[in-house]
Amino acid sequence: IDYYALLGVKPGASADELKKAYRREAMRWHPDRHPEGEAKRAAEKKFKQVSEAY
């Protein structure tokens, strides 16, 4: 997994850029923002990946 691509930043991004990217993606993929069912499960998986990348 390319963590930089997952967060939408370039390699060598500053700590501030990484933090902003993480917050943006965490808000986008937070499981509470998605309805029940398959969409929620997919969001949970993506949210875990984003958290791991950060």
VEXZA-338018 format. One record per atom (N, C-alpha, C, O): x, y, z; atom name; residue in one letter; residue number from 1. Coordinates in nm, 2 decimals, padded with zeros to 4 digits. Layout:
<zapas>
@x=X, y=Y, z=Z, site=CA, code=A, pos=NUM
...
</zapas>
This chain:
<zapas>
@x=00.09, y=-00.12, z=00.00, site=N, code=I, pos=1
@x=00.00, y=00.00, z=00.00, site=CA, code=I, pos=1
@x=00.09, y=00.12, z=00.00, site=C, code=I, pos=1
@x=00.18, y=00.13, z=00.08, site=O, code=I, pos=1
@x=00.06, y=00.22, z=-00.09, site=N, code=D, pos=2
@x=00.13, y=00.34, z=-00.09, site=CA, code=D, pos=2
@x=00.06, y=00.44, z=00.00, site=C, code=D, pos=2
@x=-00.05, y=00.50, z=-00.04, site=O, code=D, pos=2
@x=00.11, y=00.46, z=00.12, site=N, code=Y, pos=3
@x=00.05, y=00.54, z=00.22, site=CA, code=Y, pos=3
@x=00.03, y=00.69, z=00.18, site=C, code=Y, pos=3
@x=-00.06, y=00.75, z=00.21, site=O, code=Y, pos=3
@x=00.13, y=00.74, z=00.10, site=N, code=Y, pos=4
@x=00.13, y=00.87, z=00.06, site=CA, code=Y, pos=4
@x=00.01, y=00.89, z=-00.04, site=C, code=Y, pos=4
@x=-00.07, y=00.99, z=-00.03, site=O, code=Y, pos=4
@x=-00.01, y=00.80, z=-00.13, site=N, code=A, pos=5
@x=-00.12, y=00.81, z=-00.23, site=CA, code=A, pos=5
@x=-00.25, y=00.79, z=-00.15, site=C, code=A, pos=5
@x=-00.35, y=00.86, z=-00.19, site=O, code=A, pos=5
@x=-00.26, y=00.71, z=-00.05, site=N, code=L, pos=6
@x=-00.38, y=00.69, z=00.02, site=CA, code=L, pos=6
@x=-00.42, y=00.82, z=00.09, site=C, code=L, pos=6
@x=-00.54, y=00.85, z=00.10, site=O, code=L, pos=6
@x=-00.33, y=00.89, z=00.14, site=N, code=L, pos=7
@x=-00.36, y=01.02, z=00.20, site=CA, code=L, pos=7
@x=-00.36, y=01.14, z=00.10, site=C, code=L, pos=7
@x=-00.41, y=01.25, z=00.13, site=O, code=L, pos=7
@x=-00.32, y=01.11, z=-00.02, site=N, code=G, pos=8
@x=-00.33, y=01.21, z=-00.13, site=CA, code=G, pos=8
@x=-00.22, y=01.32, z=-00.11, site=C, code=G, pos=8
@x=-00.24, y=01.43, z=-00.15, site=O, code=G, pos=8
@x=-00.10, y=01.28, z=-00.07, site=N, code=V, pos=9
@x=00.01, y=01.37, z=-00.06, site=CA, code=V, pos=9
@x=00.13, y=01.31, z=-00.13, site=C, code=V, pos=9
@x=00.13, y=01.19, z=-00.16, site=O, code=V, pos=9
@x=00.23, y=01.39, z=-00.15, site=N, code=K, pos=10
@x=00.35, y=01.35, z=-00.22, site=CA, code=K, pos=10
@x=00.45, y=01.30, z=-00.11, site=C, code=K, pos=10
@x=00.45, y=01.35, z=00.00, site=O, code=K, pos=10
@x=00.54, y=01.21, z=-00.15, site=N, code=P, pos=11
@x=00.64, y=01.17, z=-00.05, site=CA, code=P, pos=11
@x=00.73, y=01.29, z=-00.01, site=C, code=P, pos=11
@x=00.75, y=01.38, z=-00.10, site=O, code=P, pos=11
@x=00.76, y=01.30, z=00.11, site=N, code=G, pos=12
@x=00.84, y=01.41, z=00.16, site=CA, code=G, pos=12
@x=00.75, y=01.53, z=00.21, site=C, code=G, pos=12
@x=00.79, y=01.64, z=00.23, site=O, code=G, pos=12
@x=00.62, y=01.50, z=00.22, site=N, code=A, pos=13
@x=00.52, y=01.60, z=00.27, site=CA, code=A, pos=13
@x=00.56, y=01.63, z=00.41, site=C, code=A, pos=13
@x=00.61, y=01.55, z=00.49, site=O, code=A, pos=13
@x=00.53, y=01.76, z=00.45, site=N, code=S, pos=14
@x=00.56, y=01.80, z=00.59, site=CA, code=S, pos=14
@x=00.46, y=01.74, z=00.68, site=C, code=S, pos=14
@x=00.36, y=01.68, z=00.64, site=O, code=S, pos=14
@x=00.49, y=01.74, z=00.81, site=N, code=A, pos=15
@x=00.41, y=01.69, z=00.92, site=CA, code=A, pos=15
@x=00.27, y=01.76, z=00.91, site=C, code=A, pos=15
@x=00.17, y=01.69, z=00.93, site=O, code=A, pos=15
@x=00.27, y=01.89, z=00.89, site=N, code=D, pos=16
@x=00.14, y=01.96, z=00.88, site=CA, code=D, pos=16
@x=00.06, y=01.92, z=00.76, site=C, code=D, pos=16
@x=-00.06, y=01.90, z=00.77, site=O, code=D, pos=16
@x=00.12, y=01.89, z=00.65, site=N, code=E, pos=17
@x=00.05, y=01.84, z=00.53, site=CA, code=E, pos=17
@x=-00.01, y=01.71, z=00.56, site=C, code=E, pos=17
@x=-00.12, y=01.68, z=00.52, site=O, code=E, pos=17
@x=00.07, y=01.62, z=00.62, site=N, code=L, pos=18
@x=00.02, y=01.49, z=00.65, site=CA, code=L, pos=18
@x=-00.10, y=01.49, z=00.75, site=C, code=L, pos=18
@x=-00.20, y=01.42, z=00.73, site=O, code=L, pos=18
@x=-00.09, y=01.58, z=00.85, site=N, code=K, pos=19
@x=-00.20, y=01.59, z=00.95, site=CA, code=K, pos=19
@x=-00.33, y=01.64, z=00.88, site=C, code=K, pos=19
@x=-00.44, y=01.59, z=00.90, site=O, code=K, pos=19
@x=-00.32, y=01.74, z=00.79, site=N, code=K, pos=20
@x=-00.43, y=01.79, z=00.72, site=CA, code=K, pos=20
@x=-00.49, y=01.69, z=00.63, site=C, code=K, pos=20
@x=-00.61, y=01.67, z=00.62, site=O, code=K, pos=20
@x=-00.41, y=01.61, z=00.56, site=N, code=A, pos=21
@x=-00.45, y=01.51, z=00.47, site=CA, code=A, pos=21
@x=-00.52, y=01.40, z=00.55, site=C, code=A, pos=21
@x=-00.63, y=01.35, z=00.51, site=O, code=A, pos=21
@x=-00.47, y=01.36, z=00.66, site=N, code=Y, pos=22
@x=-00.53, y=01.26, z=00.75, site=CA, code=Y, pos=22
@x=-00.67, y=01.30, z=00.79, site=C, code=Y, pos=22
@x=-00.76, y=01.23, z=00.78, site=O, code=Y, pos=22
@x=-00.68, y=01.43, z=00.84, site=N, code=R, pos=23
@x=-00.81, y=01.48, z=00.89, site=CA, code=R, pos=23
@x=-00.91, y=01.48, z=00.78, site=C, code=R, pos=23
@x=-01.03, y=01.44, z=00.80, site=O, code=R, pos=23
@x=-00.87, y=01.52, z=00.66, site=N, code=R, pos=24
@x=-00.96, y=01.52, z=00.54, site=CA, code=R, pos=24
@x=-01.01, y=01.38, z=00.51, site=C, code=R, pos=24
@x=-01.13, y=01.36, z=00.49, site=O, code=R, pos=24
@x=-00.92, y=01.29, z=00.50, site=N, code=E, pos=25
@x=-00.96, y=01.15, z=00.46, site=CA, code=E, pos=25
@x=-01.03, y=01.08, z=00.58, site=C, code=E, pos=25
@x=-01.12, y=01.00, z=00.55, site=O, code=E, pos=25
@x=-01.00, y=01.11, z=00.70, site=N, code=A, pos=26
@x=-01.07, y=01.05, z=00.81, site=CA, code=A, pos=26
@x=-01.21, y=01.10, z=00.82, site=C, code=A, pos=26
@x=-01.30, y=01.02, z=00.84, site=O, code=A, pos=26
@x=-01.23, y=01.22, z=00.79, site=N, code=M, pos=27
@x=-01.37, y=01.27, z=00.78, site=CA, code=M, pos=27
@x=-01.45, y=01.21, z=00.67, site=C, code=M, pos=27
@x=-01.57, y=01.17, z=00.68, site=O, code=M, pos=27
@x=-01.38, y=01.19, z=00.56, site=N, code=R, pos=28
@x=-01.44, y=01.14, z=00.44, site=CA, code=R, pos=28
@x=-01.48, y=00.99, z=00.46, site=C, code=R, pos=28
@x=-01.59, y=00.95, z=00.42, site=O, code=R, pos=28
@x=-01.40, y=00.91, z=00.53, site=N, code=W, pos=29
@x=-01.42, y=00.77, z=00.54, site=CA, code=W, pos=29
@x=-01.47, y=00.72, z=00.68, site=C, code=W, pos=29
@x=-01.48, y=00.60, z=00.70, site=O, code=W, pos=29
@x=-01.50, y=00.82, z=00.77, site=N, code=H, pos=30
@x=-01.54, y=00.77, z=00.90, site=CA, code=H, pos=30
@x=-01.67, y=00.69, z=00.89, site=C, code=H, pos=30
@x=-01.76, y=00.73, z=00.82, site=O, code=H, pos=30
@x=-01.67, y=00.57, z=00.95, site=N, code=P, pos=31
@x=-01.79, y=00.48, z=00.94, site=CA, code=P, pos=31
@x=-01.92, y=00.55, z=00.98, site=C, code=P, pos=31
@x=-02.03, y=00.51, z=00.93, site=O, code=P, pos=31
@x=-01.92, y=00.64, z=01.07, site=N, code=D, pos=32
@x=-02.05, y=00.70, z=01.11, site=CA, code=D, pos=32
@x=-02.11, y=00.79, z=01.00, site=C, code=D, pos=32
@x=-02.23, y=00.82, z=01.01, site=O, code=D, pos=32
@x=-02.03, y=00.82, z=00.90, site=N, code=R, pos=33
@x=-02.08, y=00.90, z=00.79, site=CA, code=R, pos=33
@x=-02.15, y=00.82, z=00.68, site=C, code=R, pos=33
@x=-02.20, y=00.88, z=00.58, site=O, code=R, pos=33
@x=-02.14, y=00.69, z=00.70, site=N, code=H, pos=34
@x=-02.20, y=00.60, z=00.59, site=CA, code=H, pos=34
@x=-02.31, y=00.52, z=00.65, site=C, code=H, pos=34
@x=-02.31, y=00.48, z=00.77, site=O, code=H, pos=34
@x=-02.41, y=00.49, z=00.56, site=N, code=P, pos=35
@x=-02.52, y=00.41, z=00.61, site=CA, code=P, pos=35
@x=-02.48, y=00.26, z=00.64, site=C, code=P, pos=35
@x=-02.37, y=00.22, z=00.61, site=O, code=P, pos=35
@x=-02.57, y=00.19, z=00.70, site=N, code=E, pos=36
@x=-02.54, y=00.05, z=00.74, site=CA, code=E, pos=36
@x=-02.52, y=-00.03, z=00.61, site=C, code=E, pos=36
@x=-02.55, y=00.01, z=00.50, site=O, code=E, pos=36
@x=-02.47, y=-00.15, z=00.63, site=N, code=G, pos=37
@x=-02.45, y=-00.24, z=00.52, site=CA, code=G, pos=37
@x=-02.31, y=-00.24, z=00.46, site=C, code=G, pos=37
@x=-02.22, y=-00.21, z=00.52, site=O, code=G, pos=37
@x=-02.31, y=-00.27, z=00.33, site=N, code=E, pos=38
@x=-02.18, y=-00.28, z=00.26, site=CA, code=E, pos=38
@x=-02.10, y=-00.15, z=00.25, site=C, code=E, pos=38
@x=-01.98, y=-00.15, z=00.27, site=O, code=E, pos=38
@x=-02.17, y=-00.04, z=00.24, site=N, code=A, pos=39
@x=-02.11, y=00.09, z=00.24, site=CA, code=A, pos=39
@x=-02.04, y=00.12, z=00.37, site=C, code=A, pos=39
@x=-01.92, y=00.17, z=00.37, site=O, code=A, pos=39
@x=-02.10, y=00.08, z=00.48, site=N, code=K, pos=40
@x=-02.04, y=00.11, z=00.61, site=CA, code=K, pos=40
@x=-01.92, y=00.02, z=00.63, site=C, code=K, pos=40
@x=-01.81, y=00.06, z=00.68, site=O, code=K, pos=40
@x=-01.92, y=-00.11, z=00.58, site=N, code=R, pos=41
@x=-01.81, y=-00.20, z=00.60, site=CA, code=R, pos=41
@x=-01.69, y=-00.15, z=00.51, site=C, code=R, pos=41
@x=-01.58, y=-00.16, z=00.55, site=O, code=R, pos=41
@x=-01.72, y=-00.10, z=00.39, site=N, code=A, pos=42
@x=-01.62, y=-00.05, z=00.30, site=CA, code=A, pos=42
@x=-01.55, y=00.07, z=00.37, site=C, code=A, pos=42
@x=-01.43, y=00.09, z=00.36, site=O, code=A, pos=42
@x=-01.63, y=00.16, z=00.43, site=N, code=A, pos=43
@x=-01.58, y=00.28, z=00.49, site=CA, code=A, pos=43
@x=-01.49, y=00.24, z=00.61, site=C, code=A, pos=43
@x=-01.39, y=00.30, z=00.63, site=O, code=A, pos=43
@x=-01.54, y=00.14, z=00.69, site=N, code=E, pos=44
@x=-01.46, y=00.10, z=00.80, site=CA, code=E, pos=44
@x=-01.32, y=00.05, z=00.76, site=C, code=E, pos=44
@x=-01.22, y=00.08, z=00.82, site=O, code=E, pos=44
@x=-01.32, y=-00.03, z=00.65, site=N, code=K, pos=45
@x=-01.19, y=-00.08, z=00.60, site=CA, code=K, pos=45
@x=-01.10, y=00.04, z=00.55, site=C, code=K, pos=45
@x=-00.98, y=00.04, z=00.58, site=O, code=K, pos=45
@x=-01.16, y=00.13, z=00.48, site=N, code=K, pos=46
@x=-01.08, y=00.24, z=00.43, site=CA, code=K, pos=46
@x=-01.03, y=00.33, z=00.54, site=C, code=K, pos=46
@x=-00.92, y=00.38, z=00.54, site=O, code=K, pos=46
@x=-01.12, y=00.35, z=00.64, site=N, code=F, pos=47
@x=-01.08, y=00.43, z=00.76, site=CA, code=F, pos=47
@x=-00.96, y=00.37, z=00.83, site=C, code=F, pos=47
@x=-00.87, y=00.44, z=00.87, site=O, code=F, pos=47
@x=-00.96, y=00.24, z=00.85, site=N, code=K, pos=48
@x=-00.85, y=00.17, z=00.91, site=CA, code=K, pos=48
@x=-00.72, y=00.19, z=00.83, site=C, code=K, pos=48
@x=-00.61, y=00.21, z=00.89, site=O, code=K, pos=48
@x=-00.73, y=00.18, z=00.70, site=N, code=Q, pos=49
@x=-00.61, y=00.21, z=00.61, site=CA, code=Q, pos=49
@x=-00.56, y=00.35, z=00.63, site=C, code=Q, pos=49
@x=-00.44, y=00.37, z=00.63, site=O, code=Q, pos=49
@x=-00.65, y=00.44, z=00.63, site=N, code=V, pos=50
@x=-00.61, y=00.59, z=00.64, site=CA, code=V, pos=50
@x=-00.54, y=00.61, z=00.78, site=C, code=V, pos=50
@x=-00.44, y=00.67, z=00.79, site=O, code=V, pos=50
@x=-00.60, y=00.55, z=00.88, site=N, code=S, pos=51
@x=-00.54, y=00.56, z=01.02, site=CA, code=S, pos=51
@x=-00.40, y=00.50, z=01.02, site=C, code=S, pos=51
@x=-00.31, y=00.55, z=01.08, site=O, code=S, pos=51
@x=-00.39, y=00.38, z=00.96, site=N, code=E, pos=52
@x=-00.26, y=00.31, z=00.95, site=CA, code=E, pos=52
@x=-00.16, y=00.40, z=00.88, site=C, code=E, pos=52
@x=-00.04, y=00.41, z=00.91, site=O, code=E, pos=52
@x=-00.20, y=00.46, z=00.77, site=N, code=A, pos=53
@x=-00.11, y=00.54, z=00.69, site=CA, code=A, pos=53
@x=-00.06, y=00.66, z=00.77, site=C, code=A, pos=53
@x=00.06, y=00.70, z=00.75, site=O, code=A, pos=53
@x=-00.15, y=00.72, z=00.85, site=N, code=Y, pos=54
@x=-00.11, y=00.84, z=00.93, site=CA, code=Y, pos=54
@x=-00.01, y=00.80, z=01.03, site=C, code=Y, pos=54
@x=00.04, y=00.89, z=01.11, site=O, code=Y, pos=54
</zapas>
